[in-house]
Amino acid sequence: MKLILGSGSPRRRELLGQLGVSITETRSPDIDETPLKAEQPRAYCMRMAVEKSNVLAAAEDEIILCADTTVALGRRILGKPEDRDEAERFLRLLSGRRHKVITAVSVKTATKLWTRDVVTNVRMKRLSEPEITTYLNTDDWQGKAGGYAIQGPAGAFIPWISGSYSAVMGLPLAQTATLLEAAGYPIYGAAS
């Protein structure tokens, strides 16, 4: 089976590499990522992962893996900031507070779709003005849900998580491996 990564994320490619998975091709799905009115963060995240899968056709010999990561502060969805000002607003909202990082994964063959989501609780320390300014100057916030990446410089802002570190990075490895095995991709030897 050929594995198609339905994401342009270098982090997801890197995480799949940790599983020893060989990606045949990358296809970036083009979908509208606007939350629906009153949509809850977890439902939104799963809808995004499924919609990404739905716009990519799977041939008989292909498995398509898509994912979405969302940062939620209560019922509020903090997506990828559009600019530096929005990234700063997100950091100020998250500063000194616990939030949830939700990553939903969808694995699709020509005939079936498997999904799973993982919710990780994360605490960000109270940020000082120099920390916020210095971080924003790195531009590491660009393209990151909630305006930060735990594996980058903002990792110094996260003293505590409860859940999956790899899910906060963008792909929960344990759950992804299980989904790929279910779809017939032999991660641990012969397909089950």
Summary of the structure (lengths in Angstrom):
residues: 192
radius of gyration: 16.8
end to end distance: 13.1
largest distance: 53.4
contacts: 624
relative contact order: 0.18
helix: 35%
strand: 24%
